[in-house]
Amino acid sequence: MQDDARARPTRIDADRAAGIVRLEWADGHQTAYDTVALRWLCPCAYCRGEAGLPGWLDSSPTLTAAQTTLVNLVLVGNYAVQPTWGDGHDSGFHSFLLLREQCPCDACEADRARRRADGTEPSGNVGDRHWHGGNR
């Protein structure tokens, strides 16, 4: 992701009642995450694993309503948001880069598929990549 505007939100709206987090990006793109998808993206060591060990999300758990109920969403500097979930989990800092790279809209899904096909994007799922920039 070369364009800084692609990973710089100009607006973030957390509609807790609807279970949707919307982001508007500096390049005009808009992203909407339902809270289930956002919880599956949690990049923390507990959820993603560390030291070569798999994380909790790697076990493909069935998420409960409390685990996908967004209680709060706060900014972390000017690079991430930190959700607090109904089960108390709050250690995942969702970087803006992560949120933009994993945008679930049809155009972004197609762009990722194209990049995988031409070899410019790593294959695999969100757990295959560290969101501070490197591959596992």
C-alpha positions in Angstrom: 0.0 0.0 0.0 1.9 3.0 -1.3 -0.7 5.8 -1.1 -0.8 7.2 2.4 -4.3 8.5 1.8 -5.5 4.9 1.4 -4.8 4.2 5.1 -5.7 7.5 6.6 -9.3 7.7 7.8 -11.1 11.1 7.8 -14.1 9.8 9.7 -14.8 6.8 11.9 -18.3 5.9 13.1 -19.0 3.1 15.5 -22.7 2.3 15.5 -22.8 -0.1 18.4 -26.6 -0.7 18.3 -26.3 -1.8 14.6 -23.0 -3.6 15.1 -21.3 -1.7 12.3 -18.0 0.3 12.2 -17.7 2.6 9.2 -14.6 4.3 8.0 -14.2 7.0 5.4 -10.7 7.3 4.0 -8.8 10.3 2.7 -8.9 9.0 -0.8 -12.7 8.9 -0.7 -13.2 5.2 -0.2 -15.6 3.9 2.4 -15.4 0.7 4.4 -18.0 -0.9 6.7 -17.2 -3.8 9.1 -19.8 -5.7 11.0 -18.6 -6.4 14.5 -18.3 -10.2 13.8 -15.8 -9.5 11.0 -14.0 -6.9 13.1 -13.6 -9.4 15.9 -12.2 -12.0 13.5 -9.6 -9.4 12.5 -8.2 -9.0 16.0 -4.4 -8.8 15.7 -3.5 -9.2 19.3 -1.1 -12.0 20.5 -3.8 -13.9 22.3 -6.0 -14.0 19.2 -3.3 -14.3 16.5 -0.7 -16.2 18.4 3.0 -15.4 19.0 6.4 -17.1 19.2 5.2 -19.6 16.5 2.2 -20.7 18.5 -1.3 -20.4 17.0 -3.7 -17.9 18.6 -7.2 -18.5 19.9 -8.9 -17.3 16.6 -6.8 -19.9 14.7 -8.8 -22.6 16.5 -11.9 -21.4 14.6 -14.0 -20.8 17.7 -17.7 -20.1 17.7 -18.0 -16.5 18.7 -20.6 -15.6 21.3 -22.8 -12.6 21.3 -20.7 -11.0 24.0 -17.5 -11.6 22.0 -18.9 -9.6 19.1 -20.7 -6.9 21.0 -18.8 -3.6 20.6 -18.8 -1.8 23.9 -16.3 1.0 23.0 -13.9 2.0 20.2 -11.1 4.5 21.0 -8.3 5.9 18.9 -4.7 4.8 19.5 -2.6 7.7 18.4 -3.2 8.4 14.8 -2.6 4.9 13.5 -5.2 2.5 15.0 -8.4 1.9 16.9 -8.9 -0.2 19.9 -12.2 -2.0 20.3 -13.5 -3.2 23.7 -15.8 -6.2 23.4 -18.7 -7.3 25.5 -16.5 -10.1 27.0 -13.9 -7.6 28.2 -11.3 -8.3 25.5 -9.6 -5.0 24.5 -5.9 -5.8 23.7 -6.3 -5.7 19.9 -5.1 -2.5 18.2 -6.6 -2.5 14.7 -4.2 -0.4 12.7 -5.7 1.7 9.9 -3.4 -0.2 7.5 -5.1 -3.5 8.6 -8.6 -2.1 8.3 -7.9 -0.7 4.8 -6.0 -3.8 3.6 -8.9 -6.1 4.7 -11.7 -3.9 3.5 -14.6 -6.3 2.7 -16.2 -4.3 -0.1 -16.5 -6.0 -3.5 -13.9 -3.7 -5.2 -11.3 -4.4 -2.5 -12.0 -8.1 -2.5 -11.5 -8.1 -6.3 -8.3 -6.1 -6.0 -6.8 -8.5 -3.5 -7.7 -11.5 -5.7 -6.0 -9.7 -8.7 -2.9 -9.1 -6.6 -2.8 -12.7 -5.4 -3.2 -13.9 -9.0 -0.3 -11.7 -10.3 1.9 -12.5 -7.3 1.9 -9.0 -5.7 -0.1 -10.0 -2.6 0.7 -12.8 -0.2 -1.9 -15.6 -0.3 -3.6 -16.8 2.9 -5.7 -15.2 5.5 -5.3 -12.4 8.0 -3.4 -14.6 10.4 -0.6 -15.0 7.8 0.6 -11.4 8.1 1.8 -9.2 10.9 0.0 -5.9 10.7 3.1 -3.9 11.5 4.3 -4.7 8.0 6.0 -8.1 7.8 4.9 -11.6 6.8 5.1 -14.5 9.2 
